[in-house]
């Protein structure tokens, strides 16, 4: 979504913004198109060059105290100038009293003037989370998202290859389900994406032969998570003897979701392979890499050194196929 109406802030219940409308009701259809928040600061002193009109503007104790020090006529001029800059809306925090001249200027310019009982820092954190949840790029994917040893693993693969069965086995081992079948994905920062279950089917899984089961009811609240950062994409494919699969793991593949590149593993499936253990080891190996230990590369370096030092060995790096 590119933008939301200011009025939507008043309707929110999930993020506990505690907003009420003070003035400027006619401007509730104004649009907010940025998840970032601005405290105007120097704008009140006349420096408007860095005023971002598409953002939620916040007046806290500092701004309100500054206005209180101004002569009434000067305060009226400052407020009229601020509201006439066509900002999306203004929120006064801490439940501070709104002077009549501020409400009048908001009504005159048609800019919504809102108030919250939250402290400025608490409100800014909450409204940023709300706007990021609404405004960030998002998509839906067919797969299963799990929290395995704290690592977000997205299982991909064609229908019937065993994603849900592997996920169920992982849950039996104490890992946590985020989403099954449909994973709603949102980009929260330029280099990270988070997945969650869709509102209707979250906490549920479809197991062929059993039907739909409720993981939360069966295994308790510790078996599920509402949201998780996707850190590994693990694609399950049917074993093909004619395909040469990666046996070392030196070269890392990437999977792109919403323009974010995520490490990807392609794992062939065939009878006799313990896929649950493979997923667990993939998570452990990822944690090792985060700490600077890359097992495959370290093995290759040791092998290259051994070959270089051996009698008749070839000096230089050797790529192991």
Order of alpha helices (4+ residues) and beta strands (2+ residues): beta-alpha-beta-beta-beta-beta-alpha-alpha-beta-alpha-beta-alpha-beta-beta-alpha-beta-beta-beta-beta-alpha-beta-beta-beta-beta-alpha-alpha
